[in-house]
């Protein structure tokens, strides 16, 4: 299920689109704020559910137990 290349490259392309129009940033914090706000806008478009997510998260938890936090809820919720 590691089909992330296209998703990550698409994300980077959208971030570059926002940052390339700016000549310079007054500080690192100004750049960080711009990237954060761009990420929030990009995130709104992520509505397609992942196929086999339950199987994937189980396998990730087995392999990276100390780094994966499982939210066991009775109702589905947006995001992690």
Backbone atoms as SQL, in Angstrom:
CREATE TABLE atoms (id INTEGER PRIMARY KEY, chain TEXT, resi INTEGER, resn TEXT, atom TEXT, x REAL, y REAL, z REAL);
INSERT INTO atoms VALUES
  (1, 'A', 1, 'UNK', 'N', 0.829, -1.193, 0.000),
  (2, 'A', 1, 'UNK', 'CA', 0.000, 0.000, 0.000),
  (3, 'A', 1, 'UNK', 'C', 0.868, 1.248, 0.000),
  (4, 'A', 2, 'UNK', 'N', 2.108, 1.136, -0.313),
  (5, 'A', 2, 'UNK', 'CA', 2.957, 2.320, -0.347),
  (6, 'A', 2, 'UNK', 'C', 2.846, 2.962, -1.727),
  (7, 'A', 3, 'UNK', 'N', 1.736, 3.637, -1.938),
  (8, 'A', 3, 'UNK', 'CA', 1.502, 4.408, -3.154),
  (9, 'A', 3, 'UNK', 'C', 1.703, 5.879, -2.854),
  (10, 'A', 4, 'UNK', 'N', 2.617, 6.177, -1.975),
  (11, 'A', 4, 'UNK', 'CA', 2.747, 7.544, -1.491),
  (12, 'A', 4, 'UNK', 'C', 3.508, 8.460, -2.428),
  (13, 'A', 5, 'UNK', 'N', 4.268, 7.914, -3.348),
  (14, 'A', 5, 'UNK', 'CA', 5.104, 8.769, -4.187),
  (15, 'A', 5, 'UNK', 'C', 4.278, 9.844, -4.883),
  (16, 'A', 6, 'UNK', 'N', 3.199, 9.456, -5.546),
  (17, 'A', 6, 'UNK', 'CA', 2.375, 10.441, -6.241),
  (18, 'A', 6, 'UNK', 'C', 1.742, 11.424, -5.266),
  (19, 'A', 7, 'UNK', 'N', 1.268, 10.922, -4.145),
  (20, 'A', 7, 'UNK', 'CA', 0.635, 11.804, -3.165),
  (21, 'A', 7, 'UNK', 'C', 1.643, 12.798, -2.589),
  (22, 'A', 8, 'UNK', 'N', 2.826, 12.318, -2.265),
  (23, 'A', 8, 'UNK', 'CA', 3.844, 13.198, -1.685),
  (24, 'A', 8, 'UNK', 'C', 4.329, 14.205, -2.718),
  (25, 'A', 9, 'UNK', 'N', 4.553, 13.744, -3.940),
  (26, 'A', 9, 'UNK', 'CA', 5.000, 14.672, -4.975),
  (27, 'A', 9, 'UNK', 'C', 3.918, 15.693, -5.304),
  (28, 'A', 10, 'UNK', 'N', 2.662, 15.284, -5.276),
  (29, 'A', 10, 'UNK', 'CA', 1.564, 16.225, -5.487),
  (30, 'A', 10, 'UNK', 'C', 1.509, 17.265, -4.382),
  (31, 'A', 11, 'UNK', 'N', 1.722, 16.813, -3.144),
  (32, 'A', 11, 'UNK', 'CA', 1.746, 17.725, -2.006),
  (33, 'A', 11, 'UNK', 'C', 2.892, 18.729, -2.160),
  (34, 'A', 12, 'UNK', 'N', 4.076, 18.233, -2.500),
  (35, 'A', 12, 'UNK', 'CA', 5.228, 19.126, -2.687),
  (36, 'A', 12, 'UNK', 'C', 4.982, 20.112, -3.825),
  (37, 'A', 13, 'UNK', 'N', 4.357, 19.639, -4.898),
  (38, 'A', 13, 'UNK', 'CA', 4.070, 20.521, -6.031),
  (39, 'A', 13, 'UNK', 'C', 3.152, 21.660, -5.597),
  (40, 'A', 14, 'UNK', 'N', 2.146, 21.352, -4.783),
  (41, 'A', 14, 'UNK', 'CA', 1.223, 22.393, -4.332),
  (42, 'A', 14, 'UNK', 'C', 1.904, 23.360, -3.369),
  (43, 'A', 15, 'UNK', 'N', 2.799, 22.863, -2.531),
  (44, 'A', 15, 'UNK', 'CA', 3.551, 23.751, -1.628),
  (45, 'A', 15, 'UNK', 'C', 4.479, 24.649, -2.436),
  (46, 'A', 16, 'UNK', 'N', 5.172, 24.072, -3.426),
  (47, 'A', 16, 'UNK', 'CA', 6.055, 24.884, -4.281),
  (48, 'A', 16, 'UNK', 'C', 5.278, 25.957, -5.021),
  (49, 'A', 17, 'UNK', 'N', 4.071, 25.628, -5.453),
  (50, 'A', 17, 'UNK', 'CA', 3.243, 26.593, -6.178),
  (51, 'A', 17, 'UNK', 'C', 2.969, 27.820, -5.308),
  (52, 'A', 18, 'UNK', 'N', 2.757, 27.597, -4.028),
  (53, 'A', 18, 'UNK', 'CA', 2.475, 28.700, -3.103),
  (54, 'A', 18, 'UNK', 'C', 3.740, 29.484, -2.788),
  (55, 'A', 19, 'UNK', 'N', 4.860, 28.789, -2.589),
  (56, 'A', 19, 'UNK', 'CA', 6.070, 29.476, -2.141),
  (57, 'A', 19, 'UNK', 'C', 6.864, 30.118, -3.277),
  (58, 'A', 20, 'UNK', 'N', 6.742, 29.610, -4.506),
  (59, 'A', 20, 'UNK', 'CA', 7.568, 30.158, -5.590),
  (60, 'A', 20, 'UNK', 'C', 7.148, 31.562, -6.009),
  (61, 'A', 21, 'UNK', 'N', 5.924, 31.947, -5.722),
  (62, 'A', 21, 'UNK', 'CA', 5.467, 33.279, -6.103),
  (63, 'A', 21, 'UNK', 'C', 6.016, 34.360, -5.172),
  (64, 'A', 22, 'UNK', 'N', 6.543, 33.946, -4.041),
  (65, 'A', 22, 'UNK', 'CA', 7.113, 34.901, -3.087),
  (66, 'A', 22, 'UNK', 'C', 8.589, 35.077, -3.376),
  (67, 'A', 23, 'UNK', 'N', 9.057, 36.297, -3.411),
  (68, 'A', 23, 'UNK', 'CA', 10.465, 36.556, -3.686),
  (69, 'A', 23, 'UNK', 'C', 11.357, 36.165, -2.529),
  (70, 'A', 24, 'UNK', 'N', 11.000, 36.616, -1.348),
  (71, 'A', 24, 'UNK', 'CA', 11.793, 36.324, -0.155),
  (72, 'A', 24, 'UNK', 'C', 10.863, 36.351, 1.049),
  (73, 'A', 25, 'UNK', 'N', 11.308, 35.741, 2.102),
  (74, 'A', 25, 'UNK', 'CA', 10.522, 35.712, 3.338),
  (75, 'A', 25, 'UNK', 'C', 11.246, 36.524, 4.396),
  (76, 'A', 26, 'UNK', 'N', 10.480, 37.223, 5.203),
  (77, 'A', 26, 'UNK', 'CA', 11.081, 38.078, 6.227),
  (78, 'A', 26, 'UNK', 'C', 11.749, 37.271, 7.324),
  (79, 'A', 27, 'UNK', 'N', 11.271, 36.041, 7.523),
  (80, 'A', 27, 'UNK', 'CA', 11.870, 35.181, 8.550),
  (81, 'A', 27, 'UNK', 'C', 11.500, 33.729, 8.262),
  (82, 'A', 28, 'UNK', 'N', 12.138, 32.835, 8.972),
  (83, 'A', 28, 'UNK', 'CA', 11.798, 31.418, 8.849),
  (84, 'A', 28, 'UNK', 'C', 10.364, 31.177, 9.304),
  (85, 'A', 29, 'UNK', 'N', 9.929, 31.945, 10.307),
  (86, 'A', 29, 'UNK', 'CA', 8.573, 31.783, 10.828),
  (87, 'A', 29, 'UNK', 'C', 7.535, 32.179, 9.774),
  (88, 'A', 30, 'UNK', 'N', 7.838, 33.191, 8.979),
  (89, 'A', 30, 'UNK', 'CA', 6.918, 33.606, 7.912),
  (90, 'A', 30, 'UNK', 'C', 6.743, 32.481, 6.894),
  (91, 'A', 31, 'UNK', 'N', 7.834, 31.826, 6.536),
  (92, 'A', 31, 'UNK', 'CA', 7.771, 30.694, 5.611),
  (93, 'A', 31, 'UNK', 'C', 6.995, 29.538, 6.244),
  (94, 'A', 32, 'UNK', 'N', 7.273, 29.252, 7.500),
  (95, 'A', 32, 'UNK', 'CA', 6.583, 28.171, 8.202),
  (96, 'A', 32, 'UNK', 'C', 5.074, 28.414, 8.251),
  (97, 'A', 33, 'UNK', 'N', 4.670, 29.643, 8.510),
  (98, 'A', 33, 'UNK', 'CA', 3.248, 29.974, 8.552),
  (99, 'A', 33, 'UNK', 'C', 2.594, 29.785, 7.186),
  (100, 'A', 34, 'UNK', 'N', 3.276, 30.207, 6.133),
  (101, 'A', 34, 'UNK', 'CA', 2.742, 30.058, 4.784),
  (102, 'A', 34, 'UNK', 'C', 2.575, 28.583, 4.424),
  (103, 'A', 35, 'UNK', 'N', 3.573, 27.770, 4.731),
  (104, 'A', 35, 'UNK', 'CA', 3.494, 26.334, 4.437),
  (105, 'A', 35, 'UNK', 'C', 2.391, 25.691, 5.263),
  (106, 'A', 36, 'UNK', 'N', 2.261, 26.089, 6.519),
  (107, 'A', 36, 'UNK', 'CA', 1.204, 25.543, 7.379),
  (108, 'A', 36, 'UNK', 'C', -0.184, 25.858, 6.803),
  (109, 'A', 37, 'UNK', 'N', -0.407, 27.093, 6.410),
  (110, 'A', 37, 'UNK', 'CA', -1.705, 27.479, 5.858),
  (111, 'A', 37, 'UNK', 'C', -1.968, 26.784, 4.525),
  (112, 'A', 38, 'UNK', 'N', -0.933, 26.613, 3.719),
  (113, 'A', 38, 'UNK', 'CA', -1.083, 25.881, 2.456),
  (114, 'A', 38, 'UNK', 'C', -1.454, 24.430, 2.741),
  (115, 'A', 39, 'UNK', 'N', -0.815, 23.829, 3.732),
  (116, 'A', 39, 'UNK', 'CA', -1.116, 22.449, 4.114),
  (117, 'A', 39, 'UNK', 'C', -2.566, 22.303, 4.553),
  (118, 'A', 40, 'UNK', 'N', -3.051, 23.273, 5.305),
  (119, 'A', 40, 'UNK', 'CA', -4.455, 23.221, 5.756),
  (120, 'A', 40, 'UNK', 'C', -5.397, 23.255, 4.559),
  (121, 'A', 41, 'UNK', 'N', -5.093, 24.077, 3.549),
  (122, 'A', 41, 'UNK', 'CA', -5.934, 24.139, 2.353),
  (123, 'A', 41, 'UNK', 'C', -5.839, 22.859, 1.527),
  (124, 'A', 42, 'UNK', 'N', -4.637, 22.304, 1.399),
  (125, 'A', 42, 'UNK', 'CA', -4.447, 21.061, 0.651),
  (126, 'A', 42, 'UNK', 'C', -5.187, 19.915, 1.343),
  (127, 'A', 43, 'UNK', 'N', -5.127, 19.905, 2.650),
  (128, 'A', 43, 'UNK', 'CA', -5.739, 18.846, 3.460),
  (129, 'A', 43, 'UNK', 'C', -7.251, 18.751, 3.233),
  (130, 'A', 44, 'UNK', 'N', -7.884, 19.858, 2.944),
  (131, 'A', 44, 'UNK', 'CA', -9.337, 19.865, 2.719),
  (132, 'A', 44, 'UNK', 'C', -9.732, 19.014, 1.518),
  (133, 'A', 45, 'UNK', 'N', -8.809, 18.834, 0.578),
  (134, 'A', 45, 'UNK', 'CA', -9.089, 18.074, -0.633),
  (135, 'A', 45, 'UNK', 'C', -8.909, 16.566, -0.433),
  (136, 'A', 46, 'UNK', 'N', -8.344, 16.163, 0.694),
  (137, 'A', 46, 'UNK', 'CA', -8.090, 14.748, 0.940),
  (138, 'A', 46, 'UNK', 'C', -9.347, 14.093, 1.493),
  (139, 'A', 47, 'UNK', 'N', -10.203, 13.635, 0.611),
  (140, 'A', 47, 'UNK', 'CA', -11.469, 13.050, 1.058),
  (141, 'A', 47, 'UNK', 'C', -11.603, 11.574, 0.700),
  (142, 'A', 48, 'UNK', 'N', -10.776, 11.070, -0.189),
  (143, 'A', 48, 'UNK', 'CA', -10.875, 9.686, -0.613),
  (144, 'A', 48, 'UNK', 'C', -10.340, 8.764, 0.476),
  (145, 'A', 49, 'UNK', 'N', -11.153, 7.805, 0.916),
  (146, 'A', 49, 'UNK', 'CA', -10.661, 6.871, 1.931),
  (147, 'A', 49, 'UNK', 'C', -9.599, 5.935, 1.343),
  (148, 'A', 50, 'UNK', 'N', -8.674, 5.537, 2.164),
  (149, 'A', 50, 'UNK', 'CA', -7.624, 4.629, 1.720),
  (150, 'A', 50, 'UNK', 'C', -8.150, 3.203, 1.666),
  (151, 'A', 51, 'UNK', 'N', -7.795, 2.492, 0.611),
  (152, 'A', 51, 'UNK', 'CA', -8.197, 1.102, 0.492),
  (153, 'A', 51, 'UNK', 'C', -7.376, 0.262, 1.465),
  (154, 'A', 52, 'UNK', 'N', -8.029, -0.686, 2.110),
  (155, 'A', 52, 'UNK', 'CA', -7.377, -1.630, 3.034),
  (156, 'A', 52, 'UNK', 'C', -6.672, -0.941, 4.196),
  (157, 'A', 53, 'UNK', 'N', -7.152, 0.213, 4.620),
  (158, 'A', 53, 'UNK', 'CA', -6.476, 0.957, 5.679),
  (159, 'A', 53, 'UNK', 'C', -6.387, 0.165, 6.975),
  (160, 'A', 54, 'UNK', 'N', -7.421, -0.568, 7.326),
  (161, 'A', 54, 'UNK', 'CA', -7.382, -1.315, 8.588),
  (162, 'A', 54, 'UNK', 'C', -6.263, -2.355, 8.574),
  (163, 'A', 55, 'UNK', 'N', -6.077, -3.034, 7.463),
  (164, 'A', 55, 'UNK', 'CA', -4.992, -4.007, 7.343),
  (165, 'A', 55, 'UNK', 'C', -3.633, -3.308, 7.391),
  (166, 'A', 56, 'UNK', 'N', -3.526, -2.181, 6.711),
  (167, 'A', 56, 'UNK', 'CA', -2.260, -1.444, 6.675),
  (168, 'A', 56, 'UNK', 'C', -1.875, -0.958, 8.063),
  (169, 'A', 57, 'UNK', 'N', -2.808, -0.358, 8.775),
  (170, 'A', 57, 'UNK', 'CA', -2.489, 0.188, 10.099),
  (171, 'A', 57, 'UNK', 'C', -2.142, -0.932, 11.075),
  (172, 'A', 58, 'UNK', 'N', -2.765, -2.081, 10.935),
  (173, 'A', 58, 'UNK', 'CA', -2.419, -3.220, 11.793),
  (174, 'A', 58, 'UNK', 'C', -0.977, -3.660, 11.547),
  (175, 'A', 59, 'UNK', 'N', -0.595, -3.730, 10.283),
  (176, 'A', 59, 'UNK', 'CA', 0.771, -4.141, 9.950),
  (177, 'A', 59, 'UNK', 'C', 1.786, -3.092, 10.402),
  (178, 'A', 60, 'UNK', 'N', 1.469, -1.813, 10.239),
  (179, 'A', 60, 'UNK', 'CA', 2.360, -0.761, 10.717),
  (180, 'A', 60, 'UNK', 'C', 2.508, -0.810, 12.229),
  (181, 'A', 61, 'UNK', 'N', 1.412, -1.105, 12.927),
  (182, 'A', 61, 'UNK', 'CA', 1.458, -1.183, 14.385),
  (183, 'A', 61, 'UNK', 'C', 2.341, -2.340, 14.841),
  (184, 'A', 62, 'UNK', 'N', 2.257, -3.467, 14.147),
  (185, 'A', 62, 'UNK', 'CA', 3.100, -4.614, 14.500),
  (186, 'A', 62, 'UNK', 'C', 4.577, -4.266, 14.309),
  (187, 'A', 63, 'UNK', 'N', 4.883, -3.598, 13.208),
  (188, 'A', 63, 'UNK', 'CA', 6.275, -3.274, 12.884),
  (189, 'A', 63, 'UNK', 'C', 6.811, -2.087, 13.697),
  (190, 'A', 64, 'UNK', 'N', 5.981, -1.067, 13.910),
  (191, 'A', 64, 'UNK', 'CA', 6.421, 0.169, 14.565),
  (192, 'A', 64, 'UNK', 'C', 5.540, 0.493, 15.769),
  (193, 'A', 65, 'UNK', 'N', 5.374, -0.461, 16.652),
  (194, 'A', 65, 'UNK', 'CA', 4.464, -0.316, 17.784),
  (195, 'A', 65, 'UNK', 'C', 4.726, 0.944, 18.609),
  (196, 'A', 66, 'UNK', 'N', 5.988, 1.277, 18.793),
  (197, 'A', 66, 'UNK', 'CA', 6.324, 2.427, 19.631),
  (198, 'A', 66, 'UNK', 'C', 6.053, 3.762, 18.940),
  (199, 'A', 67, 'UNK', 'N', 5.829, 3.752, 17.602),
  (200, 'A', 67, 'UNK', 'CA', 5.621, 5.010, 16.866),
  (201, 'A', 67, 'UNK', 'C', 4.210, 5.196, 16.327),
  (202, 'A', 68, 'UNK', 'N', 3.387, 4.164, 16.404),
  (203, 'A', 68, 'UNK', 'CA', 2.028, 4.255, 15.856),
  (204, 'A', 68, 'UNK', 'C', 1.041, 4.311, 17.016),
  (205, 'A', 69, 'UNK', 'N', 0.204, 5.321, 16.998),
  (206, 'A', 69, 'UNK', 'CA', -0.830, 5.460, 18.019),
  (207, 'A', 69, 'UNK', 'C', -2.145, 5.042, 17.388),
  (208, 'A', 70, 'UNK', 'N', -2.790, 4.064, 17.972),
  (209, 'A', 70, 'UNK', 'CA', -4.073, 3.613, 17.470),
  (210, 'A', 70, 'UNK', 'C', -5.185, 4.280, 18.263),
  (211, 'A', 71, 'UNK', 'N', -6.128, 4.840, 17.553),
  (212, 'A', 71, 'UNK', 'CA', -7.296, 5.420, 18.180),
  (213, 'A', 71, 'UNK', 'C', -8.436, 4.428, 18.000),
  (214, 'A', 72, 'UNK', 'N', -8.780, 3.751, 19.059),
  (215, 'A', 72, 'UNK', 'CA', -9.844, 2.769, 18.986),
  (216, 'A', 72, 'UNK', 'C', -11.142, 3.457, 19.386),
  (217, 'A', 73, 'UNK', 'N', -11.945, 3.748, 18.404),
  (218, 'A', 73, 'UNK', 'CA', -13.195, 4.461, 18.641),
  (219, 'A', 73, 'UNK', 'C', -14.337, 3.645, 18.052),
  (220, 'A', 74, 'UNK', 'N', -15.521, 3.847, 18.601),
  (221, 'A', 74, 'UNK', 'CA', -16.690, 3.151, 18.072),
  (222, 'A', 74, 'UNK', 'C', -17.242, 3.859, 16.854),
  (223, 'A', 75, 'UNK', 'N', -16.957, 5.161, 16.746),
  (224, 'A', 75, 'UNK', 'CA', -17.415, 5.933, 15.587),
  (225, 'A', 75, 'UNK', 'C', -16.197, 6.348, 14.767),
  (226, 'A', 76, 'UNK', 'N', -16.316, 6.309, 13.434),
  (227, 'A', 76, 'UNK', 'CA', -15.203, 6.793, 12.630),
  (228, 'A', 76, 'UNK', 'C', -15.046, 8.303, 12.781),
  (229, 'A', 77, 'UNK', 'N', -13.837, 8.774, 12.704),
  (230, 'A', 77, 'UNK', 'CA', -13.578, 10.211, 12.801),
  (231, 'A', 77, 'UNK', 'C', -12.578, 10.612, 11.736),
  (232, 'A', 78, 'UNK', 'N', -12.525, 11.898, 11.460),
  (233, 'A', 78, 'UNK', 'CA', -11.634, 12.412, 10.420),
  (234, 'A', 78, 'UNK', 'C', -10.226, 12.561, 10.979),
  (235, 'A', 79, 'UNK', 'N', -9.271, 12.060, 10.215),
  (236, 'A', 79, 'UNK', 'CA', -7.859, 12.286, 10.545),
  (237, 'A', 79, 'UNK', 'C', -7.364, 11.504, 11.736),
  (238, 'A', 80, 'UNK', 'N', -6.055, 11.577, 11.925),
  (239, 'A', 80, 'UNK', 'CA', -5.406, 10.944, 13.073),
  (240, 'A', 80, 'UNK', 'C', -4.559, 11.937, 13.751);
